[in-house]
Each structure stands twice: as C-alpha cells, then as structure tokens.
C-alpha cells in the first residue's frame, strides 16, 4: 500500500468509523454488564455509598443509558449530542481510576485504595477518553454515519422520521 492511500480521505473516514464503532461498543458492553450484574458502574458505586436497592436501580438505569448511547455512537446517529455524552462517561471512568493513569505500576503513589492487583489494566481508560475527544473534534470528517444519510435525505426533500 502506498502512503497516498493510507492517508487518503477514504482511509481517514474509515479510521473514524472504526474508532467510533470501537468506543461505542465498549459503552454497550459496559452497559450490558451493569444490567446483567444489576449494580451501579464502578465509578458510581465506588464513590457513593449505596444501599442494595439503589445499587440495582442505578445498575439498570445507567446500564440501559450506556447501551443506548453506545448503540447511537456505533450507528452514528445524533452524534452532536451522543459523542459528548460518551466522552463524559469515559472521562468519568478515567477520573475514577486516576491513580492507574498517573502511576500504573504503583511505583510512586501510595495510600490509594487499590481495587485490583494489576492496576495497569486501567491505564487504557485515558486512551479511550482521548479517542472520544478526537471523535468530537473530527465529527464533521466522520462521513460514514447515519447522521449523514439522514442529512442527505432531508436535503433531497425526503422526510426523515
């Protein structure tokens, strides 16, 4: 493959599609896990003291919202609103494990409640958040999305419902 093809507009649009689908499906899987386990997501449950009923209700509610937002990201519908929501969710997750981003191997930070033995597995949360920010910034170049099909139908005079 030539450099011209790898940096072409088509390759850029395909890369944005891949990134949007990957981050969206991550949100779908996290949401489904919250629903199946019937408990609030890690960042919420860890930072707020919840009784069992509230934990289950939040698990279902937040999980369902994450699934819906994730699916909308994957298909590329209402990206103007959904991509910032996705970034907010992934950003909250990254903030919840800040110590794993700053010191993934526990070389410098001590006294932080470690939730898992291998804290370096949480480092990618910052990468996911960065990908979400990139999707917002380059939203107008992400052409392989349902939004663009809807926009084209509206411009051609076809009513979109």
N, C-alpha and C positions, 0 to 999 in steps of 0.2 A: 504494500500500500504506500502511496505517496503521501508526503506531508500535506500536499494541497487537498487531498480527500479528507485526511484526518482532522484538518482544521476548517473544513468547509461548513457552510451554514447548515447543511443537512446533518452533518456529524454533531454540530452544536445542539441542534434541536433534538436529535436522538439522545444525546447525553442528558439534556434537561428532562426529557421524558423519563429516562431510566432513573435519574435522581429523584424525580417526583414520585414515581411508582415505588421505588425502594423506601423512601421516607414515609410515604403514605401507608404502605403495607406494614411497616414497623408499628405505626399507630394502630392499625387494625389488629395486629397480633397482641399488642399490649392491652388494648381494649377488650378483646375476647378473653384474655387471661383474667382480667379484672372481673368480667361477667362470670366466667366458669368458676373462679375461686370465690366469688361473692365477697370480695373485700376491696377496700379502697386502694388505689395505686400506691406504690412505695412512698413517693414524696409526700402524699397527703397523710397516709397512715403513720408515717414516721414522725411528722412534725406536729400532729394534732392528736390529742388523747381522745379516742372514740370508743363509745360503747359498742357492743356487738351488733345491735340493730342498725345503728347509724353507719357502721362499717359496711354492712351488707347493702344498705340502700345506696350509699355512696359508690360502692363497687359496681352495682348495676347501672346507676345513673352516669357516673363518669366513664365507665367502660363502654356503655352504649354511645355516649357522645364521642368518645375516641374512635370507635368503629365508624360512625357516620362521617366524622371529619376525615378519617383516613381514606375511606372509600371515595369521598368527594375529591380528595387530593389525587388519588390514583387515576380517576377518570378525567380530572381536570375541569371540574365544574365549580363555578363561583370562587375561582382562585383568589380574587381580590380580597375576599373575606376569610377563606379557608386556610390559605397559606400562612397568614399571620397567626391564626389560632393554632395551627400545627407548630409553628415556631415557638409560640408561647408555652405550649405543652412540653415540647422537647427542651426548651430553655429552663423550665421549672424542674424538669428531671435532672438536667445538668447541674443546676444550682443545688439540688438536694444531695448530690454526691460531689460537691466541690473539692473535697479532700482527695478524691480519687483522680481528679483532673490536675490539681496542683502537685500532688505527691503520690503518684500511682503505686509506688513500691514501698511506701511508708518509711522513707529514709530520713525525712526532716520533721514531719508533723507528728506530734504525739498527743495523747489525751483526747483524741476524737473517737467517738463511738464507732467502731468499725463493724459494719453489718455483715461482711463476708471476709473470708480469709484472704482471698486474692482480690484486693481492691482494684488492681489494674484492669479488670474486666469492665469497669465502669468508665474508663477513660474515653471510649468512643462516643459517649453521650455529647461531648463537646463537638465532635466531628459531625454528628447528626444535627446538632443545633446550627452549626456553620452551614451545613447543606441546606437547611430550611431558610436561613437568611439569604443564601445565594439564590434559591428559588424565588424569593420575593423580589430581589433586585433584578433578576433576569426574566421576570414573568412575561414581559412583552416579547421576548425572543422564544419563549416556550410555545411553539405553534401547534404541536401535536396534542391538542387538548379539546375536550368537549365544548369549552367556552368559545373557542374559535369556530367550531361548526355551528353553534347557536348564533354567533355574531354574523356569520356568513348568511345564515338563513334569514335573519332579521333584515340584513341589507338587501337581500334579493326579493323581499316582500312577503316571504313565507312567515306565517305567525308561529312563534315558538312558545310552547306551553310548558 
